[in-house]
């Protein structure tokens, strides 16, 4: 999330524009959801290796909840935040 926000602030500063709260908020929510989706997706794909290694990740302990959170919370939030971004 922080690299995306840094890019937004640098772009606003370079364009000599006032920072738009809607834009910054949308980028922050989108980047956070994107990162969380990546984490959940990685854990879902790696759960067998975690099981073999004895690592108790969130997905290992709560496989159904991880799928529900990924499919019905994080992924829609990421898409919705992208829709909030105003045209440039």
N, C-alpha and C positions, 0 to 999 in steps of 0.2 A: 504494500500500500504506500509506503513512504517514497519509493522511487517514482511512482506515478504522481503523487502529490508534488514532489520536487519538480517534476517536469511541467506540471500545470503552473506552478508559481514562477518558474523560469520563463515559460512562454508568456504569461501575463506581463511579467517585468520587461521582457524583450519587446513586447508590443506596446509598452507603456500604457496599459489599461488597468483600471481598477479590478481587483479580484472579484469574480462573481461567485457568490456563496452557493448558488444552485449548482454551478459547474463543479466547484471544489467538492461539495457534498456528494454529487453523483459519482465523481471519479473515486472518491474515498470508499463509498459503498461498493461500487463495482470492483475495485481492486481488492478489497477485503473479501468479498464473495468469491472472486476468481481464485484467490489464494486458498481459501477454505475448501473450495471445490477440488483444487489440485491436491490438497492434503488428503481429503476423503478418498478421491479417486486412487491416489497412490496406495493408500492403506488397503482399499478394497482389492486392488490388483496384487498386493503383496501379502495377503493374509495367510496363505499357505506357508510361505517362508517364515513369517512371524510365528506361526504355530510350531513349525519344525525347530525354530531357534528358541522357543519358549518366551518370546517377547509378547507382552500383553498390551497391545495397542487398543485404542478405542474400538476399532472395527473388530478386533479379535474378541473383545468382551461384549460388544453390542452390535452384532452384524446387521440385524434388522433395523435398529435405530439409525445406524450410519447410512444405510440405503435411503431411508425415509428422509433424513436430514438433507442428504445430498440431492435427492430428486425433488423434494417438495418444499425445501427452505432455501438452501444455498443457490441452486441452479436458477430457480425463478427470481430470486433476489438479484442475482447477477444480471439476468436479462432485463429485469425491470429498471435497474439502475442505469443500464445502457440507454434505455428509452427516455430517461429523464434528461439526458444530456441535450442541451439546446444546440441548434445548428450553429456552426462556426461562421 
